[in-house]
Amino acid sequence: LIPPRAIRAPRKPAQSPGVDDDAAIVAAQVATEVGDPRVALTSLRQDISHITTSQALPTNEEVYGLLDRTLQFANLVVFGQPEQPTLDEDNSEDDKSTASSTVLNDLDESTSASASASRPQKYTIVSPASVLPLSFRTKAADALCEMAYQLVRDPKVIIHEEILDLYVRIQCLLGKPQYLPEIFHLYAHKPIPKQTGTSTIEYTSTQPWHPRYDIPRNLSDTALDAAIHVKDMPLAIAIIDTTVARPNHKIMRFYRKAVPPLLAVACTPVIAYAGASWISTVQNVWDEDMAKYTALAGSVAYIGTLGTIGFVAMTTWNDHMERVVWQPGTGLWDRWIREDERLYFDRIALAWGFQEKWRRGEEQGDEWEALRETCGLRSMVLDKTDLMEGMQ
């Protein structure tokens, strides 16, 4: 689901064993740069196996280098070159979304033949991914996902944000988001290894609630998009549970969005006192102390009233909600601190339900009922009758 950055030449529809001369020349150039794909895949598997079976603690540079090689190989499997191509500057955001879906569908053996014929020409792959046999590309994609998963979940590997970013890009590029929720969980809960001897490693527990273990928003967005693309609702809910629904995400949201306004509110009495003191010196109607404290009380009451109204307006605003809204009686604090969680459920409902607004509420099936029940257990309402089309 990470959109390709460039596609410079149109790709021809999938052909039978014969590939034209131009594609063969480009394939030879790619093979020269990265080596024989089969040999490179075997070498990568051996290097990762060496890390996972060794008793020594690997360095962050070693792990990052292996994941970077895995990402390059994934680009080779998907795009036919070790770097992601870039889109032309005149392409729109909708174009990027279409290209993203095209990349993942290209690895689907059941749809690749029909997709090749109907695919927009400007989203075709420049270099010769088609030169590599489809069976090899599919097996290589599965192997790369499994190897990256085994490497990152190894107890000796510390999952830093840069490593997590590479891992998410690999799995989403290859269309395997099933490997993401467990790693998101390990990102906060995985014990930290420390080398104490030549062959001895000690592990210390982490603080899963700490804000530094919050999954970056761009990674959780990408993971959810990948789960929606493969139409796996339990996976999408698992991604929500391991990202925006975690306590550390709520703490980080509080730090980023609530602390600055609270600091401004905390400074308000001091600023109001200074202003009231100055006003009391430029008037001669009241006693100076009486004027100062009257002005102070008035300014604090004015600012406090407006601040309270602003908080209520911010936490009860629902114009951005489409299908998933909060249940009546849900606390204002919960509405605000869990807004990202509600937004993700809204995206799931929009992806699984009917696209026509007038048909909303007619969805049926076990998955849809499970989604409705899950929203209800989290103080949310799916398709509230009062807000549906024609029911306002």
C-alpha positions in Angstrom: 0.0 0.0 0.0 3.0 2.3 -0.2 2.4 4.0 -3.5 5.2 3.6 -6.0 7.0 6.8 -6.7 7.6 6.4 -10.4 6.5 4.5 -13.4 8.1 5.9 -16.5 7.2 3.5 -19.3 4.0 1.5 -19.9 4.1 -2.2 -19.3 2.8 -4.6 -21.9 0.2 -7.2 -21.0 1.5 -10.4 -19.6 2.9 -12.6 -22.4 3.6 -16.3 -22.7 7.1 -17.6 -22.6 8.4 -15.2 -25.2 9.5 -11.8 -23.9 10.4 -9.1 -26.3 14.0 -8.0 -26.7 13.7 -4.7 -24.9 12.3 -6.3 -21.8 15.0 -8.9 -21.9 17.7 -6.1 -22.1 16.2 -4.3 -19.1 16.0 -7.6 -17.2 19.7 -8.2 -17.8 20.6 -4.7 -16.5 18.6 -5.3 -13.3 20.2 -8.7 -12.8 23.6 -7.1 -13.3 22.9 -4.5 -10.6 21.5 -6.8 -7.9 22.8 -10.2 -9.0 20.8 -13.3 -9.8 17.5 -13.1 -7.8 17.6 -16.7 -6.7 21.1 -16.5 -5.5 20.4 -13.2 -3.8 17.4 -14.6 -2.0 19.4 -17.6 -0.8 22.1 -15.3 0.5 19.6 -13.1 2.3 18.0 -16.2 3.9 21.4 -17.4 5.1 22.4 -14.0 6.6 19.1 -13.7 8.5 19.4 -17.3 9.7 22.9 -16.5 11.0 21.5 -13.6 13.1 18.6 -15.7 14.5 20.7 -18.7 15.4 23.7 -16.9 16.8 24.2 -16.4 20.5 25.7 -13.0 20.0 23.7 -9.8 20.2 23.3 -8.2 16.7 23.9 -4.5 16.2 21.2 -2.2 15.0 23.1 -1.6 11.9 23.2 -5.3 11.0 19.4 -5.6 11.5 18.7 -2.4 9.6 21.0 -3.6 6.7 19.2 -6.9 6.4 15.8 -5.3 6.4 17.0 -2.8 3.8 18.2 -5.6 1.6 14.8 -7.3 2.1 13.0 -4.1 1.0 15.2 -3.9 -2.1 14.5 -7.5 -3.0 10.8 -6.8 -2.4 11.0 -3.8 -4.8 12.7 -6.1 -7.3 9.9 -8.7 -7.0 7.1 -6.1 -7.3 8.6 -3.4 -9.5 11.4 -5.3 -11.2 14.1 -3.0 -9.8 15.7 -2.6 -6.4 14.2 0.9 -5.8 10.6 1.9 -6.0 9.8 3.8 -9.2 8.3 7.3 -8.9 5.1 8.7 -10.3 5.2 11.5 -12.8 4.6 14.9 -11.1 1.4 15.5 -12.9 -0.3 12.5 -11.5 -2.9 13.1 -8.8 -3.4 11.5 -5.4 -6.1 9.2 -6.9 -3.5 8.0 -9.4 -1.2 7.0 -6.5 -3.9 5.1 -4.8 -4.7 3.2 -8.0 -1.0 2.4 -8.5 -0.8 1.1 -4.9 -3.6 -1.3 -5.5 -2.1 -2.4 -8.8 1.2 -3.3 -7.1 -0.5 -5.6 -4.6 -2.9 -7.1 -7.1 0.1 -7.9 -9.4 1.2 -10.6 -6.9 -2.2 -12.2 -6.9 -1.9 -15.3 -9.1 -5.6 -15.6 -9.5 -6.1 -12.0 -10.8 -2.8 -11.1 -12.4 -3.8 -12.2 -15.9 -7.0 -10.2 -16.1 -5.6 -7.3 -14.2 -2.7 -7.0 -16.7 -5.2 -6.4 -19.5 -7.4 -3.9 -17.7 -4.6 -2.0 -15.8 -4.1 1.6 -16.7 -1.0 1.9 -18.9 0.7 4.6 -16.8 0.7 2.3 -13.8 2.6 -0.5 -15.5 6.0 -1.5 -14.2 9.0 -0.3 -16.1 11.3 -3.0 -15.7 10.7 -6.6 -16.2 9.0 -8.0 -13.2 7.2 -10.2 -15.7 10.5 -11.6 -16.8 10.8 -13.3 -13.4 8.3 -16.2 -13.4 5.1 -15.5 -11.5 5.6 -18.6 -9.4 9.0 -17.4 -8.4 7.7 -13.9 -7.6 4.9 -15.3 -5.4 7.2 -17.7 -3.5 9.8 -15.0 -3.1 7.2 -12.6 -1.7 6.1 -15.2 0.8 9.7 -16.0 1.7 10.6 -12.4 2.2 7.7 -11.7 4.5 8.5 -14.8 6.6 12.2 -13.9 6.8 11.5 -10.3 7.9 9.0 -11.6 10.4 11.5 -14.1 11.9 14.2 -11.5 12.0 12.2 -8.8 13.8 10.5 -11.2 16.3 13.9 -12.7 17.3 14.4 -12.1 21.0 17.9 -10.6 20.4 16.6 -7.9 18.0 15.7 -4.6 19.5 12.8 -3.1 17.5 13.5 0.6 17.0 11.2 3.0 15.1 13.4 2.9 12.0 13.4 -0.9 12.0 9.6 -0.9 12.5 9.2 1.5 9.6 11.2 -0.8 7.3 9.3 -3.8 8.4 5.9 -2.3 7.8 6.9 -1.1 4.4 8.1 -4.6 3.5 4.9 -6.4 4.6 2.6 -3.8 3.1 4.5 -3.7 -0.2 4.2 -7.4 -0.5 0.6 -7.5 0.6 1.1 -9.5 3.8 -0.3 -7.3 6.7 -1.0 -10.5 8.7 2.5 -10.2 10.1 2.0 -6.8 11.5 -0.2 -7.0 14.8 2.2 -9.3 16.6 5.2 -7.0 15.8 3.2 -4.0 16.9 2.6 -5.8 20.2 6.3 -6.7 20.5 7.3 -3.1 19.8 6.1 -2.2 23.3 6.3 -5.5 25.2 9.5 -7.1 23.9 12.1 -7.5 26.6 15.3 -5.5 25.9 18.4 -7.7 25.5 21.8 -6.9 26.9 25.0 -8.8 26.3 26.7 -9.7 29.6 29.2 -12.2 28.3 30.5 -13.9 25.2 27.4 -16.1 25.0 25.1 -14.7 27.7 22.3 -12.3 27.1 20.1 -10.8 29.8 16.6 -9.5 29.2 15.0 -6.6 31.0 11.2 -5.9 30.8 9.9 -2.7 29.2 7.2 -0.3 30.2 4.5 -0.9 27.6 2.5 2.1 28.6 5.4 4.5 27.9 4.7 7.1 25.1 8.0 6.2 23.3 6.4 2.9 22.4 3.5 4.5 20.6 3.2 3.3 17.0 3.7 6.3 14.6 0.5 7.4 13.0 1.8 7.0 9.4 2.6 3.3 10.1 -0.7 2.5 11.7 -2.5 4.2 8.8 -0.5 2.2 6.3 -1.1 -1.0 8.2 -4.9 -0.4 8.3 -5.0 0.4 4.6 -3.2 -2.9 3.9 -5.7 -4.8 6.1 -8.6 -3.1 4.3 -7.1 -3.9 0.9 -6.9 -7.7 1.7 -10.5 -7.5 3.1 -9.5 -9.0 6.5 -11.7 -7.5 9.1 -10.3 -9.4 12.1 -6.9 -8.3 11.1 -8.0 -4.6 10.8 -9.5 -4.8 14.3 -6.3 -6.4 15.6 -4.3 -3.5 14.1 -6.5 -1.0 15.9 -6.0 -2.9 19.2 -2.2 -2.8 18.8 -1.9 0.8 17.7 -4.4 3.6 18.4 -6.3 1.7 21.1 -3.3 1.2 23.3 -2.7 3.4 26.4 0.6 4.7 25.2 -1.1 6.2 22.1 -3.6 8.0 24.4 -0.8 9.4 26.5 1.1 10.5 23.4 -2.1 12.2 22.1 -2.5 14.0 25.4 1.2 15.2 25.2 0.9 16.4 21.7 -2.5 18.0 21.6 -3.5 18.8 25.2 -0.3 19.9 26.9 0.3 23.1 24.9 -3.3 24.4 25.5 -3.1 23.4 29.2 0.2 25.3 29.5 -1.5 28.3 28.0 -4.3 28.0 30.4 -1.9 27.7 33.3 -0.2 30.9 32.3 -3.6 32.7 32.0 -3.9 33.7 35.7 -0.4 35.2 35.7 -1.0 37.2 32.5 -4.5 38.3 33.8 -2.9 39.4 37.1 -0.3 41.5 35.3 -3.0 43.1 33.1 -5.2 43.7 36.1 -2.4 45.3 38.0 -1.7 47.7 35.1 -5.4 48.6 34.7 -5.7 49.4 38.4 -3.0 52.1 38.0 -4.6 53.9 35.1 -8.0 54.5 36.7 -9.0 56.7 39.6 -12.6 55.6 40.2 -12.0 52.6 42.5 -9.5 51.8 45.1 -6.4 50.3 43.4 -6.7 46.9 45.1 -10.4 46.7 44.4 -9.9 47.6 40.8 -7.1 45.1 40.4 -9.0 42.1 41.9 -12.2 43.0 40.1 -10.4 43.1 36.7 -8.6 39.8 37.6 -11.8 38.0 38.5 -13.5 39.3 35.3 -10.7 38.2 33.0 -10.4 34.8 34.6 -14.2 34.2 34.4 -14.3 35.3 30.8 -11.4 33.1 29.7 -12.6 30.2 31.8 -16.1 30.4 30.3 -14.9 30.5 26.7 -12.4 27.7 27.4 -15.1 25.5 28.8 -17.4 26.2 25.8 -14.5 25.5 23.4 -13.7 22.1 25.1 -17.4 21.0 24.9 -17.6 22.1 21.3 -14.4 20.3 20.4 -15.4 17.0 22.1 -19.0 17.0 20.8 -18.3 18.0 17.2 -19.4 15.2 14.9 -19.5 16.6 11.4 -16.4 14.6 10.5 -18.1 11.3 11.6 -19.7 9.3 8.8 -20.9 5.8 10.0 -19.4 5.3 13.4 -20.4 7.8 16.2 -20.2 7.8 20.0 -23.0 6.4 22.1 -25.0 8.9 24.0 -23.6 9.4 27.5 -20.0 8.7 26.5 -17.7 11.0 28.5 -16.3 14.1 26.8 -12.8 13.0 27.8 -13.2 9.6 26.3 -14.6 11.1 23.1 -11.5 13.2 22.7 -8.8 10.8 23.8 -10.2 7.9 21.7 -11.0 9.9 18.6 -8.3 8.0 16.5 -9.8 4.7 17.5 -13.3 5.8 16.4 -11.9 7.2 13.2 -10.3 3.8 12.3 -13.6 2.0 12.9 -15.2 4.5 10.7 -12.7 3.8 7.9 -13.4 0.0 8.3 -17.2 0.6 8.1 -16.8 2.8 5.0 -14.6 0.1 3.3 -16.9 -2.9 4.1 -20.3 -1.2 3.7 -22.2 0.0 0.7 -20.7 3.1 -1.0 -24.1 4.6 -1.8 -25.3 6.7 1.1 -28.9 5.8 0.6 -28.1 2.1 1.0 -26.3 2.4 4.3 -27.9 0.3 7.0 -28.8 -2.5 4.6 -25.6 -4.4 5.1 -25.9 -8.0 6.4 -23.6 -10.9 7.2 -21.5 -12.2 10.1 -18.6 -9.8 9.6 -20.9 -6.8 9.6 -22.7 -7.9 12.7 -19.4 -8.6 14.4 -18.3 -5.1 13.5 -21.5 -3.6 14.9 -21.1 -5.6 18.1 -17.4 -4.6 18.5 -18.3 -0.9 18.1 -21.1 -1.3 20.7 -18.6 -2.8 23.2 -16.4 0.2 22.7 -19.1 2.8 23.4 -19.7 3.5 19.7 -22.7 3.2 17.4 -22.5 1.9 13.8 -25.1 3.6 11.6 -27.0 5.6 14.2 -30.5 6.0 12.8 -30.7 9.7 13.6 -27.7 10.5 11.4 -28.5 8.3 8.4 -29.5 9.7 5.0 -33.0 11.1 5.1 -33.5 10.5 8.8 -32.2 13.9 10.2 
